[in-house]
Amino acid sequence: CREVIGWRMQLVPYLTAAFQRYAEDGTPPFRALVLDAPKEVKLQNVDDQYMIGDRMMVAPLFAGEPDRKVVLPQGAWHNFWTGEPLKGGTEIQVPASADKIPVYLKSGSIVPWADVGMHVGAPETRRLTARVYGDGSLPFAMQSGEKTLRLNWSNGKGSAEGESGYDVYSWERI
């Protein structure tokens, strides 16, 4: 439980940005894959995977289920945990014995990863590592009141522009 709670705490900045988008344009922060790719026929009947925000896909494991089939939408993807690149538009098998929830990120994604603290208001939770999956071509932006923080990756180097109350102290290429 501690690991899952820590993982959720580390994703608070990413989740905050997803909920900000929801408030702005109505895009649900947790949604069916078909909402992001309505023309992909393979995704129309996928009801056990979902998107979190605009770049993270989750395929939960269920008790008693044999190996898990995961449908990857078109485009390039990365295994969240290992960084392994995966080709989209395909199906993969995940062993039921997997010790981590199958999570995948769109290639090019920059994802803020907060430090864990005793609670989400603790000072350490305002320190971020920006994780870059692939070429970093999908910048990340989040708002805090009137302030906006934008994370960019170019020529093998990350930059943080603006403010939001978060401090980007590290960049990690996955």
C-alpha positions, 0 to 999 in steps of 0.5 A, spaced: 500 500 500 505 504 501 508 504 494 501 505 491 500 511 495 507 514 494 506 513 486 500 517 487 503 522 491 509 523 486 503 523 480 500 529 483 503 534 479 501 530 472 494 529 475 493 536 477 494 538 470 489 533 467 484 536 472 486 543 470 484 541 462 478 538 465 476 544 468 478 548 461 475 544 456 471 538 459 476 532 457 475 527 462 482 526 466 480 518 466 477 516 460 476 510 455 482 510 450 476 511 444 475 518 446 483 519 444 483 515 438 475 515 435 477 512 428 481 506 431 477 500 430 481 496 435 480 500 441 472 501 440 471 495 444 477 496 449 473 497 456 479 495 461 484 500 459 484 507 460 487 514 459 490 518 465 491 525 462 493 526 455 499 521 455 499 515 460 495 509 459 493 504 464 491 496 463 489 494 470 491 486 472 485 483 475 485 477 480 485 470 477 486 473 470 491 469 465 496 473 461 493 480 460 492 482 453 494 490 452 492 494 446 496 499 444 493 505 440 497 508 434 504 511 435 510 509 439 509 508 446 514 506 452 513 502 458 512 506 464 517 502 469 522 500 464 522 505 459 522 499 454 519 502 447 513 499 444 510 499 437 503 502 437 497 499 433 499 492 436 497 488 442 502 485 447 501 480 452 503 482 460 504 476 464 499 475 470 505 475 475 507 482 473 509 485 480 507 492 477 501 495 474 501 495 466 502 503 465 505 506 458 506 513 456 506 516 449 513 517 446 515 524 447 512 525 453 515 529 459 512 527 466 513 531 472 514 526 478 514 529 485 518 527 491 514 523 496 512 527 503 508 525 509 502 529 506 501 533 499 502 539 502 509 537 505 515 542 502 519 536 499 512 534 494 514 541 491 520 538 488 520 535 481 524 530 477 522 531 469 522 524 466 523 524 459 520 518 455 523 518 448 525 524 444 521 529 449 517 532 443 511 533 448 512 539 452 508 539 459 505 545 462 501 546 468 498 552 472 498 554 479 493 560 479 496 565 474 502 562 474 504 557 468 510 552 469 512 549 462 517 543 461 521 542 455 526 538 452 531 540 446 537 537 444 538 533 450 537 538 455 531 540 459 528 546 461 523 549 465 520 556 464 515 560 468 513 558 475 508 554 479 510 553 486 514 547 484 522 546 483 524 542 477 531 539 480 532 534 476 531 531 469 531 523 467 531 521 460 528 514 460 
